[in-house]
Amino acid sequence: MASCPRPTVAATREGTTTVRAPGALPLVGHTVRLARDPLGFLQARHGGAPVVELRFGTGRVQLLTRPDVVREVLVTGHRSYDKGGPIIEGARTLFGNGLGTCPREQHRRQRPMLQPAFRPSRLAGYSPTMQLCAEEIAGKWQDGQVLDVGRQMNRIAARVLMRTLASGDAASTAVRQVEEFLPTLMSTAFRRVAVPWAWPHELPLPSNRRYRRADTAVRASIDATIAEYRRAGAPGDDLLGHLVGARDEAGTELSDQEIHDQIKIMLIAGIETTATALSWTFHVLGRQPEIERRVYAELDAELDGRPPTGDDLARLPYLTRVLTETLRVYPTVPLLSRVATADVALGGREFPAGTEFFFSPYCLHRDPGAFPEPERFDPDRWLSERVGAAQRLAFIPWGAGPRKCIGDTYSLIEASLALATILTTWRLRPIATAKVTPTVRFSLHPTGLRMTAERRPARHRGSGLDIEAA
């Protein structure tokens, strides 16, 4: 960007150059700028050098700005990198050593134990619950009601996860606790990671008190559910029953703390990310009438007003492309980190073991070399004949390689069923005065997204006439 300060360049002992982002402050480095406008700050670093050095507190972090360099870290050279860096370390402190945050050695033990719970046959069994949860939440809306869309989508995703995760009285309590407290937990968690000092988080501020109350409630509900399953001998064909009964190659079961950590990470991966993807999709549909019309026409033609099933999703290709394009423009996780476990070479430079790296799916998904007119929302860019190697390389909403999210298909099925269920009956109209702002927490949250629910006239379903007449 022409208005941005030029990065500084310094020679290294290997004879290559270090490109440093401008604007670092004494002691805090780029922490303040990253906390105030993370997306703008990171986007301004892209389009130039493949690796840009940032200051995070008094430490240094290398920002990877090209899809091919990120692919080297995640896929082709993954053995030289591990989950780590400020974001992962912070998440590990807050959420434990679950599958999404644990180091490589623990991941090698944990993933085979969890993988059977996400097989296609299991996912097919979860589909009716996913559809029913969306129907339950949307069924309570009133025609003309103004909705906090993010809150409503969080309720759907929380209910889906907890019902597919566990059953019984303790699980019902956990559903209520998670629905109530997870938004508070997530709204402040990223800030606790972005500010790398403990003392601001210990001050007797209202935000800190709210966070501690939410964290305590969610932890207690998870522990109570695990204890109930232990007493009952892992009842039910659900995720928690699988976790309680799982054994590694040596025949060792997961401890209560390990199960707790897995559930805590699932709350992030299975609730927050799915809810934000749904919220952004409704935001886009409300502002793109032609895209909205095509979605309704497809749903009406295929479903004719009935609730969707998992088998229907293959017959809704345009809805799938809309959701995929939403994940490109608004990836659920906008910033990730890794740490080198050996000396590595990236982007023409050499880095010692222990070097920390950032990369941003949000920025990579706006690479004009992979996605022409990257700011334009175009679902048809995902038609099979238009997707090439460049798009596949740059598109990483779920990560890539051995540490790719285990629940990616689970989340896509859930989001697709929720969209189809809601849009069969409802249209969400934007509010002209509402200002929607992308807010970085661990997910990319649409702050301020409020929309008006309008019940679709039954006589128009099957023709899309209610949209065409709008």
N, C-alpha and C positions, 0 to 999 in steps of 0.2 A: 504494500500500500504506500503510495507516494508520500502521504502525510506522516508516516511512522518514522521515528528515528532510525537511522541506519545502524545495523549491528556492528559491533567491534570485532576485529580479527586479530588473533595473536598466533605467533609461530609456536609449534610444539617441538619437543626434542626429536621427534621422528621426522621432522621436516614438513609435516602437514600443517593445517591451520585449524585453530579453534575459533568458531563463530559464536560470539556471546551476545545474548539478547541485551538491548539497552535498557536503562532505567532502573538498574538494581540499586537499592538503598543500603546504607551501612546496617549491618547486623541482620536485617530482615530480608535482604535481597529482593526478589520479585514476589514475595509472599503477599504483600498488600495488593499489588496489581492483580495477582492471580485470584485472590479472594474477592476483589471488587468486580472484576469483569473477566472471568476465566476464559470464556469463549472468544471474546474479542482479542484478548491478549495472545492466546494460542494461535488463533487464525492469522494474526499479523506476523507470526513467526514462520508461516508456511509460504511456499512459493520460491524459496531461495535455497540455502544450504540444506543438505539432507539431515544434518545433525546440528542443533543449536543448544548452546549451554545456558541453563537457567540457574539462578541462585534461589534456593529454597531454605529460608533461614540463613544459617552460615554455611550450609552444605551446597553441593553442586549436583544438578540433575541434567541429563542430556535429553533434549526433546527430539524425537524422531519424526521427520516431516514428510517422508515419502513412503508410499505403499510397499515398494520392493524392499526397503530397509526394514520396515515393520514385519514383513513376511519372513525375513531372515531371522528375526528374533523369535517369532511365534512358531515357525514351521521348520524351515530348512536347517537352522542352527539352534533349535530349541534346547538341545542338551547343554548348551553353554549359558543358559539363562534360567532364572527361577522366578516364581511369584515373589515380589519384594518391592522395595522403594517406598516412598512416603505414603502413597495411597493404600497399598496393600498392608503395610505395617500398621497404619492407622486403623484400617478395617479389621485387621487381625486382633488388635487391642479391643475394639468395640464389639466384634461379633464372634471372636474365637477362631479356632483352626478347622473350620469346615472345608468342604471340597473346593470352594471358590477362593480360599485364602491360604490354605496350608502349603508348606514347602513341598518340593518334589517327592521326597522320600515318603512322606505321609500320603501324598496323592496317589502314589503307586499302590499303596495298601487300600486306600479308601475307595477309589473309583471302581474297581471290580466288585466291591461289596455293594455299591449303590446302583451300578449299571442295570441290573435286572429290573429295578423298579421303574425304569424309563424305556423298557422295550416296547415295540409297537403294540404288542398284545395288551400290555398294561395300559398304555395310553388310550387305546380304544375303550377300555373299561372305564376310564376316567371321564370320557366325553359326555355321557348323560348328566353326570354331576356338574360338569362345567356349564352346560347349557341351562340346567335347572337353576343354578346360582344366579346367573345373569337374569333369568326370567323372574326370580324372586325379588331381586333388587329393583329392576325396572318396573315390575308390576305394582310397586308402591308409589310410583310417580303419578302426579296429577297433571292433566292437560293445562298448559300454561305455566307450570311450575318452573321457577328459576333454579337451576341445579349448579352446585359446585361440582363440576364434572370430575375433577381429580379425586375428590372425596368419594363420589359415587363409584368410580372405577376401582378405587382402593378397596371399597367394601366388597365389590364383586370378586376381585382377585384374592382378597383375604379369605373370603368364604370358600372359594374354590380350593385354595391351598389347604386350609385346615380340614375341609371335608374329605379331600383325597389323601391328606396326611394321616388323619386319625379320626376315630369315632368314639362315642361314649360321653359320659357327663363331663369329664375333665376337658375333653376336646371341645365340647360346646362352650365351656367357659373360656377356653383359649381363643376360640373364634371371636367372642365378644371383646376380649382384651386386645387382641391384635387389631381388630377393626377400629377400636377406639384410640389406641396408643401408637400404632406404627407410623401414622403421618407425623406425629410430634417427634418420634425417634429419628425418622429420616430427615426431617427438616433441619435438624441441628447436628446430625452425625458428621456430615461432610465438613462443616465449619470446624468441628473439633479435630479433624484431620488436617485441614488446610492451615490451621494455626498451630505450629509445631511446638507449643509450650504448654505445660500442664496448668500453670497457675491461672490463666484466664478462665479455664473451665471449672476451677474450684471456687471461684468467687460466688457469693450468695445472690446471684442474679436470677430474676424470674425465669429466664430461658434455661439456665443450668438446673434450676429446681424442677422445671417441667421435664427436662431430659431425664434426670435421675428417677423421677416418678414413673415415666413411661418405661424406662429400661427395667426398673424393678418389677413392674407389673408384668411385662412380657416375659422376663426371665422366670418369674414365679409360675406363670401359666404353662410355660414349656416344661418346667420341672415336674409340675403336678401331673401333666399328661403322660410323661415318661414313667413316672412312678405308678400311675394307674395301669399302664401296659405291662410293667414288670410284675405287678401283683396278679394280673389276669393271664399272664403267659402269652403276651403278644396276640390279642384277639384281632380278627378282622384281616381282610386282604387289602391292606392299605400301606402307604409309605412308611408310617411309623412301625407297623407290624413287621415290615420287611427289615427296617433298621434294627429293631430289637432282636430279630432272629438271624441277622446276617453274621457270617463267620468268614475270616480271612483264610488264606491257604494253610495257616498253622492251626486253624480251628478256634482262633481267639475271637470273641465277640467284641463289639464296640462298647466302650464304657458309657456310663450315663453322661459324662461330660462331653464325650465325642458325639453322642447322639444329640445333645443339647446344641453343640456347635453346628452340626449339620442342619438342624431345624432353623437355627438363627440365620444361617446363610440362605436357606430356602426362602425365608421371609423376604430377603432382599431380592433374590433372583426370581422368586415365584410370585411375589406380590407387587413390589415397587416397580420393577421393570415392566411387567405386563400392564399394570395400571397406567403408567405413563405412555406406553405405546397406544393403548386404547384412547387415552385422553387426547393425544396429539392427532390421532386419526379423526376423531370427531371435530377437532379444531379445523383441520384441513377441509373436511367435507362441508363444514358450515361456510367456508369462504371460497369454495370451488364448485359452483352450482352444476357445471357440466359433468364434472367427475362424480358429484353426488347423484346426479340423474342416472348415470350409467350404473352406479352401484345398485340403486333401487331397482332399475330395470332388470338387472341380472337376478337379484334376490326374488323379485316378484315372478319372474319367468320360471325360476327353478323351484321355489318354495310355495308360491301361491298362497302366502299368508300363514303357512304352518310353521311350527318351530323347527329349526335346523337340527340335523344329527351330524355325527362325525363323518358319515358316509357322504353327506352333501358337499363337503368342503372341496372335493375334487371337481365338482361342477360349478364352482364359483371362482374361476381364474382371475376375473377382474378385481374382485374383493381381495384376493391374495396379492395381486400386484399393487393395489392401493396400500395395503399393510406393509409390503416390502419397501415401497417408496417412502412411507412414513418412517420406517426404521433407518432409511438412508439419511433423510433430512433431519430427523430428530432421533438419533440413536439413543437407546435407553441408558447406556453407560458412556458418557462423553469423554472420559479420561481414564487411562489405565497406566500401570507401571510395572517394570521388571527390574531385576538386578542381575548383572553378569556374575557367573560363578567361575569363570575362567577369563584369561586375557582374550579379547575379541577385537575384530576389525569390522567397522561399520561405516558406510558412507565415506570411504577413503581415509578414515582415521583409525587409530588404535586406542583401545581403552583397557585399563587393567581390571582384573577381577574385583568385584565390589562396586563397580560403577553402576549408578542408578539411572534408569531410563523412563521417560514419559512417552506416551503416544496417545493421540486423540482420534477415536473413530469419527467424532463430529467433524473434525477438520479433514481427515482423509476422505470422508464421504463427499467432501466439496472439492476434491481434486479435479480441476477441469480437464486434465488429461484422461481421466477415467469416466467422468460424468460431464459431458458438454452441457453448458448452461446449468451449472450445479444448483443455483438457487431456484430454478423452475421445478415445480412439483409435477412430475410426468410419470404416472404409473406405467405407461406403455414403453418406457425405457427398459422394462423388465420382460418384454416379449422375448421369447427364446431366440429369435433371429437377430435381436439387437444386443444381446448380452455376449460379451467377449471376455478375453483373458484379463483385460485391464479392469473391467468392472468386478470380476470375481476376485482379483487381487486386492482391490481397494475396499471392498464391502466386508466389514468385520463387526456387525452389530453384536455377535455372540463371541467374539474372539476367533481364534483359529488354532489349528494344531492340537497337540495332546491335551492342552488346557482349555479347549473350547467348552463353553457352557454345556453341562450335561442335560440341562432342561430346556434347550432351545426349541425342540419339537413340541414339548409339553406347552411351552408358552405360546407358540404360534397357533396350536390347536385351540387353546383356551381363548386367545384374543380373537381368532376368526369366529369361533362359536358365539362369543359375547357380542361381537359386532353384528353378526347375522341375526341373532336373537333380538337385539334392541332395535335394529333398523327395520325389521319386519313390522314392528308396531309403531315406532317412534321416529320423529325427525327432531334433531337438536339444532335450533337456530341460534346463531351468534347474537350477542348483545352489542349494539354499536358502540356503547360507551366503555365496554370492558377492554382493559389493556392486558394482553397476554404476554408474559415475559418468560423466556427460557431461563430457568434457575438451576444451577448445577448443585446437586447434592450428590449422592452416589449415583443417582439417575439424573436424567435431564427432565426436570419437572416443569409443567406449564403453569406457572403462578398466575392467578387471576382469571383462570378459565371458567367462566360462568356462561351457561347457555340456557335457553328456554326450551322445555320439552313440549312438543306438539304431537298429539296422537294422530297418526295417519288415518284418513278416512278408509274404512274397510272396502267401500265400493270401488276405490281406485287401486287397491292392491292387485297386482298382476298386470298392470298397464303402465305404472310409473306416472300416471296422469297428475297426481298431486304435486309431483316435482316439476313436471313440464309446465303446469299452469302457474307455478310460483313466480 
